[in-house]
Structure formats: C-alpha cells, structure tokens
Amino acid sequence: MEQAIKILIVEDNVIIADDMQSMLEEIGYEIVDNVIVYEQAEEVLKNNHVDLVLIDIILASDKTGIDLGKHIRDNYNIPFIFVTSNSDRATVENAKSVKPNGYLVKPFEQQDLYTSIEIALSNFDYSTKEGGQELPEGQEKVVSNSVLKDSIFVKKQHLYYRIQFGDIQFIKADNVYLEVNTVDKKFLVRSPLKDYLEKLPKNKFYRAHKSYIVNVDHIDAINSRDIMINNTLIPISKDFKEFIISAMNS
C-alpha cells in the first residue's frame, strides 16, 4: 500500500498556512505539522519523518526561511520548496544559494502547489547523503513505495503532465526533440534519446532502433524489419529483433 507523502509547512501567516494545508490534504498529502518559526521547524524535523518542506522565506523569527533551507541541506536528505511573496532579484539570488528544489510565488493555485511538489520529489536525488548525514530511518522504504516511481513528468505549454510509464507506447527521436507517444497523446521533450532511456524502467523499455525507444508491453506485431505498436510501424535493429524473438520463445 502506497504511503502518503509527508509535508511540513513553515509559514508565519496563519491564514495562508491553513489554506495551504487544506489544499494539500485535498490532494492527498499528509501534513506532519504547520509551524511559524525556524526553531519549531527544526524541532519537527528532528523528531518526525518528513518527505518535503514548504518554507516561507520571511518568518516570524530572527532566522529566515533561507537559514532553514541551509539547515535542511546540511542535516537532511529531503527536498524543500520556497513559498514567498518576494520575487525580486536580490531575494531570488539569496534563495538560490541554498539550492531549493522549487520556488513558488504567492498567490498560487492548488495546481501550482501540486506540480511544484511532485516535480521536486520526482527530481530529487535520494542517493546522495547531504552533509554526510545518514538517511532518516524508513526513508528508503517511503521513496521506493512513492507514487512518483511509476510515472514521469512531461512539460506541454505551461503545465507539467504526469504520465504513467505503462501508458507510454514508444518514443521517437526527431532532431533535438523526442516525441513521447501515449495511447491518445503526443508530447515533445528536449532530450537525447540515450538520456531519456535511463529515466525509464529497464524491464519494459528498450532501444529498438537508433531513433526509437519502445515499451515491449505495447508491441502488437513483428516481422523481420519492423514492429507494430498502435498501428504504427517502427523499424528495429538486428540486435533488438533477436532479443524480442528470444523473449517471445522463452
């Protein structure tokens, strides 16, 4: 059973904090706590499992959200997102110094909050141990069971769409872009084919040709030169043909 993502809110405006909590709980996240100052956040992090922190930059304490971001970077291996009314150059430059995993400017909608959180979690490198700290007990289990591990984000216009791996049928390289094909949609992604293949499950996705990655679960037919997926003929290399025929006969 998948576990809810546990979020700590650090926001000194109680009305905004309560509104954020309602939005997040409606989506399905679990709020570990909702605090207003650095010292409270420090205590919550020390005594609870937290997957992600939402931090207002200006807090009702001497220490700012940027100080808290630095504390998280030095002591924990979790992502955090700055949530702030300030988007001036000086604040942004200051915030960049602690490498946040996102930056949300108020006011924002529920969809903005959801997208920022999911992308921060999806892109975070849990394999590193920031500041030499061990991963908190149980964190690896939560990460491996995370709902993010069965999908990938693809940007289209101003939105990031979450696509389940199982819905991707094939990916075609076209100059500097990739065309990600699902059952009913196409998305353009700027990435080398080789790099994109590394983000996909290795037991389902294979490079069938120099210009194609295919999801073997969606192959409908095969001949000596091509495979067919959703009425699309896709050329295959000699190595891939031998691999797929061997897999079919095993």
N, C-alpha and C positions, 0 to 999 in steps of 0.2 A: 504494500500500500504506500502510495506517494505521500511524503510528509510536506506540510505547508512550509513555505519559505518564511523564516522568522525575521522580522524587521524591527529595528529600534528607530524611533523618531526623536530627533533632538531639535526642538523648535520653541522659541520663547513666546510666541504669540499663541495663546491657548486656543483661540477660535480657529486659527489656521491649522494648528496641530490636531484638533478634534476633527476638522473637516478632512484632513489627510488620512487620519485613522479610519474614518467612515468609508472613504474611497477605497482604501487598501483592503479593508475587511470585506467589502462588497465584491472585490475581485477574487478574494480567497487567500490573501496573505494573513499571517498571524503576527499581531503586534506584541512584541516582547514587553515594551514599555514606551511611555510617551513622556519625555523629560525636557526641562527648560535650560539647564546649565551644564557646563563641561563636567563638573565634579559628579553630578548624578549619572551622566552618560558613562564616565569612567567606571563607576561602581557597577552599573548594569552590565557592561562588557566583561568585567572581571568575574561576575557571578552567574552569567547566563550564556546559553548558546545563542548567538546572533549570526544570521546569514548576510545581512546587509544593513547599513546605517544611512538614514536620510538626515542631513545636517544643515541647519540654517547657519550661514556664515557669521551673522551678528547675533550673539547670545546675551542673555541677562547675567553675564558673569565677566570677570576680568579676562578670562581666556576665551578666545573666539572659536568659531567652527573650524577655522584653519588650524588652530592649535590641536583641536580634537582629531582632525584629519591626520596630522603628523603623528599623534599618539597611536592612532589605529595602524598607520603604516609601520611604525616602529615595533608594535607589540602584537598585532593580529594579522591573520591572513584572510581578510574579508574585504569585499568591495564597499565603497561608500560614495554617495552622491550628494553634491552640494545643492541645496534648495534655497534660493535667495532672491531678494528684490533688486539686488545690485548686479548690473551687468556692465559697469564702467570698466575701462581698460585696466586701471590700477587693481581693482578687486579681482578681475579675471586673471591677471598676471600673478597676483599673490596666491590665488587658489591653485593655479597650475603648478606651483612649487611643491605641493604635496601629492600631485598626481591623482586627482579624484577620478572615479570611474564614470562620472556623469556630472552635468551642471544644468539644473532646471531653474528657469527664471519665473518668478511669480508674476501674475497669476497664471495658473496652468489648469488643464483639464485632466480628468481621470485617465484618458487615453495617453496623454503625455507622460504621466506618472508611471503607468503600466509599462509603456515602451522603454522608458529610461531604465527601470528596474530590471526588466527581462534582458535587455542588451548588456547591462552592466554584469549581471550574473552569467550570461552566456559567454561573454568575452573574458571573464576573469580567469587568470592562470592560477589554479589552486595547487599546481605542482611546486611552486616556489614557496619558500618559508621566509616571509619578510622579516628582517631584523633578527634572523636566526632563531625565531620562535617556532616551537612545535605546533602542528595543527591542533586546535582545540579538540578535546575528546569527542568522538562521534561525528566530527565534521566530514570526514571522508565518506561516511555512510550516507549522510544527507546529500552530499554532492552527487554521489553515484546514483541515488534514487531520484534526483531532481527532475522535475518535469522538463527542464531545459535540455536534457540529454537526448531527447528523441526528436529534436527539431533544430532548425537553423533560421536565422533572420535574413530577409532579403528586402532591400530598400526599393520602393517604387514611388516615384514622385516625392511627397513629403512624409510618407509613412513607412514604417518597417513592418513587413508582413512575416508572421511566423509560419513556416512551412514544416509540416511533419516529414521526416525523412522518407517514410513509407509512401508519401504522395508524390515524391519526385520520381519521374519516369526516366528521363535522360537529360544530359547537359551537353550542349553543343558549343564548341569554341568558334567565335566569329571575330577575327582580328583581335582587338584588345578586350573584347567583351565575351561573356559567357551567356548563353541563352538557357535558363533553367526552365525545363518543361514539366508541368504537373498535368493531371488529367484534364483540367479545364483552363489553365492559365500559363502565361509565359512571363518570365522576369529576366531583365538584363542586369548582369553583375559584372563589375570591372575587376577581373582577377585572372591570373594564369590558371590554366586547367589543372596543372600539377598541384598547385597550392590548394585549390578548392577540393580536390580529391582527398587531401589529408584531413579535411574537416568532416568527411562523411564516414559512416560505418563501413569498416573494411570487409565485413562478411556479406554486404549487399551491393556495394558499388565498385565497379571495375572500369578500367580504361579499355574500352573495346576497340578503339582506333585512336590515332594521334589527335583527332578533333572531337572525340566523344567519350563521355562517361555514361555508363548505363546502370540502372537498378535491375539486377537479374530477376527480381520478383515480377517485373513487368514485361519480360520477353514473351511474345505471343507465338513467334515462329522463327525458324532459322534455315538458311541454305548455305551454300559453300562460300558466299561472299558477304551476306548481309544477315541482320536480324530484323525482326519487325516488332515495334512497340507502338501500340495505339494507331495502327495503320501507317506508321512512318517507317520507311526503310532506312536502316542505319548500317553503314559499312563497318566491317570488322577486320581486325588484323588476323594473320595466320595464328599467332600465339593465342589470341582470345578465342578463336574458333576451336582450337584444340582443347583449351581449358573448358569451354562450355559444353562441348561434346563429351568430354571425360566426366564432367559433373553430372550430365544427364544420364550417363550409363552407370554411374556408381550407385 
